[in-house]
């Protein structure tokens, strides 16, 4: 290195460290002013459809909270959404968490898909960022002892158990016409985990699993899988997939004239989707789904449904209302914490008893990050609408089981 | 599973899918046969063609089959220009260079598409997407049936072009003996570019037939290039009949394999067949034996 080069180097590194030192106060100053909330979802890639609905739900909630006066205990501080795109890939989700951390977020809501949530909650834990998991049903997400991770909705063990029990109830009430089951699931964490739980518990109640088929995301041709279904002729089909594949599977079945006695979805991607019901009414008719759902008797749910359906090309799906509730849950925690510091919010979430929601969960109670009251409902598509059929206290219509095409 | 109606339906699915594979492989085998280059960008160019068909449908409402007379010439022009201006120039005549150039082209195209269109998977809906044709009990989707006959028609056209026209004769001459062709006055650079153009025109046709029953995203080409190579080597490099036969064989193996072993494991059948052919008949099914 020549003398000139060394001087230049020293000059540059001095300038750099001065700049860095000047930069630091900016980060600590971020505590006052708006409360930054990371909103992280897969808005591009194969989960784009669901991811965008998740973002919509979160943004509606943030807008409502802000126009209602913001966080009152912080002097009306507004919530500021820091949007992130996980691109349907866990590693991209992680890098978005890193970016959000550098921007000084107080909490993160996301990231919809179990595989992505597993990675992002862990990345957030590194910086003690409270992470409210909006959907991600894999139980591992809340079973790793991460103090920052909270899930408002149910995990797939809870959903699978409820689904199996309710399926048995429906089958028994109808005189046990169904005994064989075929499971078609998507290959990532959510589908595989759900399928494993179902396959291990159904035989105990007397059901024979004829086949468990997994498929990739995306799959654009279900001809072979439907041909296998035709050959095996199961009484019940249990699909567990994301929206596009669920829709294509059912449409291919219709195309090939394959109609089992019941399509009983467990966390079916399109089964309780108003979009699916609207676009393919004859395919969706009769489909049963054990999935996230709102209390159909709660006026607040109906009001939000009306608001969302009034928007152009939007549908009131679980992605929307779970994210809506997750943001409100977070806002309640920030309110009680009286602070936008991450540790304070984690503390507030851990002791949350929030009950101003329209889910059939009762007051919130987190044990190891899981809301213990969370549970799914069982819906059926009847007469062009989605109605809750089980449990009885939320019933809107009587279930039709088995289904005659 | 050995029920005949099920097997028959799977067979027909395989044949229709194989026809599209064959069309993709035809372009590849022509490019290899004439230019003696392995076009690694073939999959990425198919992806470009698919996006073309997609946007024609999404923005202008043009039916994918109606888009054929637009896509095929457009892809031909693209291929001609690519060969004349990019591949030919950058290669400096050396085959190893051209390999890298096409690989580079593939990477550039894929990431340009990612930047321009994001990684979302796009599909189109047409009135006949879910209609089926009943063939002796097997319900085959209409787009697939159209793809089958379309691919056969394009292959026949290509064969006629190569064997009956002067251009075809020039192409065959350049393929057989480059220097000799130059000596008798054939514009070899022009023939290279035309062949590349025809190869891409096949991709344009394949895209029109493929999109109604498939999807497009920036990575979609990767799956196809692998299968196309397998078919070209299986059928014999440079052989049209080989590409056609290879396409059908691979399509049927993939379909039946998927039926028996599941979608992911079913792919193994293709590569087992590939290895078997290479072991027992390395020049491919219709390959011309070793070149002197």
Interface residues (C-beta under 8 A of the other chain):
Chain A: X44 X45 X46 X48 X87 X88 X187 X213 X214 X215 X216 X218 X219 X220 X221 X223 X224 X225 X227 X228 X230 X231 X244 X251 X254 X255 X256 X257
Chain B: X1 X3 X6 X9 X10 X13 X118 X119 X120 X121 X123 X130 X132 X139 X141 X213 X214 X215 X217 X255 X258 X259 X262 X263 X264 X266
